[in-house]
């Protein structure tokens, strides 16, 4: 927000209002960019307002520790209850877990799309193999005559595979053209 509103100026000490000038807030400091709403979303302009000035409500507490975060849970919970016994502490998460949650849905979507793509590839390969088998079966007499006239197994195989690949490439090209329309 500081970069967007005050490009080269120092925003500390400036005042802002978010309700057409009824209430003004003086900027006390600037923090770095934070991915508040997920790692896949762009960074938005944010203002952090102290809870008493914000009218109470739900708040988040971030605790930085040099030791294991899971070991600090009970100490943080006890310190909060010592400060205010009526305070409800309902969710304690590590930053690592929050990061994991933010990329979990896109990861599952990517895995599912990969599985569906593999299934589509398997089905299309099976279809192509079936069409090729039918083609070879229907052309058995022709292929037998070619071999009787001196064609090698390799040349027959090359001819059949080339014709099959030609059909597959033509079908793929038509599918792409149809998809782009």
C-alpha positions as CSV (number, residue, x, y, z in Angstrom):
1,X,0.0,0.0,0.0
2,X,2.9,2.4,0.8
3,X,4.3,1.8,-2.7
4,X,1.0,2.4,-4.4
5,X,-0.1,5.5,-2.5
6,X,3.1,7.3,-1.6
7,X,5.6,5.9,-4.2
8,X,8.8,7.8,-3.1
9,X,7.5,9.5,0.1
10,X,7.7,8.1,3.6
11,X,4.2,7.2,4.7
12,X,4.9,7.2,8.4
13,X,3.0,10.0,10.1
14,X,0.5,10.4,7.1
15,X,-3.2,10.0,7.8
16,X,-5.7,7.8,5.9
17,X,-9.5,7.4,6.1
18,X,-11.6,4.5,4.8
19,X,-15.0,6.1,5.6
20,X,-15.1,9.3,3.6
21,X,-13.2,11.3,6.3
22,X,-15.3,10.5,9.4
23,X,-12.4,8.6,11.1
24,X,-8.7,9.1,10.4
25,X,-5.9,6.7,11.1
26,X,-2.3,7.8,11.4
27,X,0.3,5.5,9.9
28,X,2.7,4.3,12.6
29,X,4.9,1.9,10.5
30,X,5.2,-0.1,7.3
31,X,5.6,-3.9,7.1
32,X,6.7,-6.1,4.2
33,X,4.3,-7.7,1.7
34,X,2.3,-10.6,3.0
35,X,0.4,-13.3,1.2
36,X,-2.7,-12.9,3.4
37,X,-5.3,-14.7,1.2
38,X,-3.2,-17.6,-0.2
39,X,0.0,-18.1,-2.0
40,X,-1.7,-18.3,-5.4
41,X,-3.4,-14.9,-5.0
42,X,-1.8,-11.5,-5.7
43,X,-0.7,-9.3,-2.8
44,X,-3.3,-6.7,-1.9
45,X,-3.0,-3.4,-0.1
46,X,-3.5,-4.0,3.6
47,X,-3.8,-1.9,6.8
48,X,-3.2,-3.4,10.2
49,X,-5.3,-1.6,12.8
50,X,-4.9,-2.3,16.6
51,X,-7.8,-4.3,18.0
52,X,-9.0,-1.5,20.4
53,X,-9.1,1.0,17.5
54,X,-10.9,-1.5,15.3
55,X,-13.8,-2.1,17.7
56,X,-12.7,-5.5,18.9
57,X,-13.6,-8.6,17.0
58,X,-11.7,-11.5,15.9
59,X,-7.9,-11.2,15.8
60,X,-4.9,-13.2,14.9
61,X,-1.8,-13.5,17.0
62,X,1.5,-14.5,15.3
63,X,4.3,-15.8,17.5
64,X,7.8,-16.2,16.3
65,X,10.0,-18.8,18.1
66,X,13.4,-20.2,17.7
67,X,12.3,-23.6,19.1
68,X,9.8,-26.1,17.9
69,X,6.4,-24.3,17.3
70,X,4.4,-27.3,18.5
71,X,6.2,-27.2,21.9
72,X,5.2,-23.5,22.3
73,X,1.5,-24.1,21.9
74,X,0.7,-24.6,25.6
75,X,3.0,-21.8,26.7
76,X,1.2,-19.3,24.3
77,X,-2.2,-20.6,25.3
78,X,-1.3,-20.2,29.0
79,X,0.1,-16.7,28.5
80,X,-3.1,-15.6,26.7
81,X,-5.3,-17.0,29.4
82,X,-3.2,-15.3,32.0
83,X,-3.7,-12.0,30.2
84,X,-7.5,-12.5,29.7
85,X,-9.2,-15.6,31.2
86,X,-12.3,-14.9,29.0
87,X,-10.3,-15.0,25.8
88,X,-11.2,-17.9,23.5
89,X,-8.2,-19.5,21.8
90,X,-9.8,-21.8,19.2
91,X,-7.1,-22.4,16.6
92,X,-3.4,-22.6,16.8
93,X,-1.5,-23.4,13.6
94,X,2.1,-23.3,12.5
95,X,3.1,-21.2,9.5
96,X,4.3,-24.4,7.8
97,X,0.8,-25.9,8.2
98,X,-0.9,-22.7,6.9
99,X,1.4,-22.8,3.8
100,X,0.6,-26.4,3.3
101,X,-3.2,-25.7,3.4
102,X,-2.9,-22.8,1.0
103,X,-1.3,-25.0,-1.7
104,X,-3.3,-28.1,-0.9
105,X,-6.3,-27.5,-3.2
106,X,-4.2,-26.6,-6.3
107,X,-2.1,-29.6,-5.7
108,X,-5.1,-32.0,-5.5
109,X,-6.5,-30.3,-8.7
110,X,-3.2,-30.8,-10.5
111,X,-3.0,-34.5,-9.4
112,X,-6.6,-35.1,-10.6
113,X,-6.0,-33.4,-13.9
114,X,-2.9,-35.5,-14.4
115,X,-4.8,-38.7,-13.6
116,X,-7.6,-37.8,-16.0
117,X,-5.1,-36.9,-18.7
118,X,-3.4,-40.3,-18.2
119,X,-6.8,-42.1,-18.4
120,X,-7.7,-40.2,-21.6
121,X,-4.3,-41.1,-23.1
122,X,-4.9,-44.8,-22.2
123,X,-8.4,-44.8,-23.7
124,X,-7.2,-43.1,-26.9
125,X,-4.2,-45.4,-27.2
126,X,-6.6,-48.4,-26.8
127,X,-8.9,-47.0,-29.5
128,X,-6.1,-46.4,-31.9
129,X,-4.8,-50.0,-31.3
130,X,-8.3,-51.4,-31.9
131,X,-8.7,-49.5,-35.1
132,X,-5.3,-50.6,-36.3
133,X,-6.1,-54.3,-35.4
134,X,-9.3,-54.0,-37.4
135,X,-7.5,-52.5,-40.3
136,X,-4.9,-55.2,-40.4
137,X,-7.5,-57.9,-40.1
138,X,-9.5,-56.5,-43.0
139,X,-6.4,-56.2,-45.1
140,X,-5.0,-59.6,-44.4
141,X,-5.4,-60.8,-48.0
142,X,-3.7,-57.7,-49.3
143,X,-0.8,-58.0,-46.9
144,X,-0.4,-61.7,-47.7
145,X,-0.2,-60.9,-51.4
146,X,2.4,-58.1,-50.8
147,X,4.5,-60.6,-48.7
148,X,4.1,-63.3,-51.5
149,X,5.4,-60.7,-54.0
150,X,8.5,-60.2,-51.9
151,X,7.7,-57.4,-49.4
152,X,9.6,-57.9,-46.1
153,X,7.9,-58.0,-42.7
154,X,9.6,-54.7,-41.8
155,X,8.2,-52.9,-44.9
156,X,4.7,-54.2,-44.2
157,X,5.0,-53.2,-40.5
158,X,6.3,-49.7,-41.5
159,X,3.5,-49.2,-44.0
160,X,0.8,-50.2,-41.5
161,X,2.3,-48.0,-38.7
162,X,2.8,-45.0,-41.1
163,X,-0.9,-45.3,-42.1
164,X,-2.0,-45.5,-38.5
165,X,0.2,-42.6,-37.4
166,X,-1.2,-40.5,-40.4
167,X,-4.7,-41.2,-39.2
168,X,-3.8,-40.3,-35.5
169,X,-2.1,-37.1,-36.5
170,X,-4.9,-36.1,-38.8
171,X,-7.4,-36.8,-36.0
172,X,-5.4,-34.8,-33.5
173,X,-5.1,-31.9,-35.9
174,X,-8.9,-31.9,-36.5
175,X,-9.5,-32.1,-32.8
176,X,-7.3,-29.1,-32.1
177,X,-8.8,-27.1,-34.9
178,X,-12.3,-27.9,-33.6
179,X,-11.3,-27.0,-30.0
180,X,-9.9,-23.6,-31.1
181,X,-13.1,-22.7,-33.0
